Amino acid sequence: MLAKILVDNRSKNELACEWGLAVYIEHEGHKLLLDTGTTGVFVKNAESMGVRLEEVEYGILSHAHYDHSDGMSAFFEKNKTAKFYLRKGSEENCYGKRWIFYKYNGIAKGLLEKYKDRILYVEGNFTLLPGVSLLPHTTPGLEKIGKRAGLYIKKGRRWYPDSFVHEQSLVIDTEEGLVIFNSCSHGGADNIIREVSEAFPGKEICALIGGLHLYRSTEAEIRALAEGIRKTGIRKVITGHCTGTAAFDLLKAELGDTVEALYTGMEFKIG
């Protein structure tokens, strides 16, 4: 499996960066795109990195937030055939709460209708390809995490803490073990690792790749997550985007070489 980070919050080179994430993946001869960042800047970065987006066969949206979905229109302009796979429950109804104010942070209004012929909704443990799966959350009570993070869903005229029914993990079976891509890990990285372990009993999980949504978390919360990750026995966590610099440094101090930083332009092979 080959992965290339087309956009992340950080860049170590001339490639553009932004608050968002987009990852290009090659596996067993197939080409996938996970997320599209906040704008279409990932398209230009892809060209600079030798990635031909028009050859992507499968698009996957990790969850229904703008910083992962708003570049979808740029992808559809570049690629005329690939479908995008969203978790059933993905709607244009996500909000962030600060004090008493709710700010929209979901998929661009009208996008799901405009590109409905290019979008497929999946349920349960979905096999995209042999060895490539899309998994929902199965951990109960995630709305508590949503409330703590100030993330809400609007239904009618009311707001409810987000339980992340719109979030999914992309899981790839490699020679080194299972690789989990979860772009923000809103449901908790340790919970996600356990969910994947339960879905694939007997399979070793070698890596979790994506953001951990810790940039507003307390030191105690970050240390607790580090301990939860340690207990899973996972070998590598490659993280960036919404993890945050301070949180990354604390995770690094707690977990050492298990933790590695993502950045725009990063490339790595597993298996």
Secondary structure, 3 states (H helix, E strand, C coil): CEEEEEECCCECCCCCCCCCCEEEEEECCEEEEECCCCCCHHHHHHHHCCCCHHHCCEEECCCCEHHHHCCHHHHHHHCCCCEEEEECCCCCCEEEEECCEEEECECCCCHHHHCHHHEEEECCCEEEECCEEEEECCCCCCHHHHHHHCEEEEECCEEEECCCCCCEEEEEEECCEEEEECCCCCCCHHHHHHHHHHHCCCCCEEEEECCCCCCCCCHHHHHHHHHHHHHHCCCEEEECHHHCHHHHHHHHHHHHHHEEECCECCEEECC
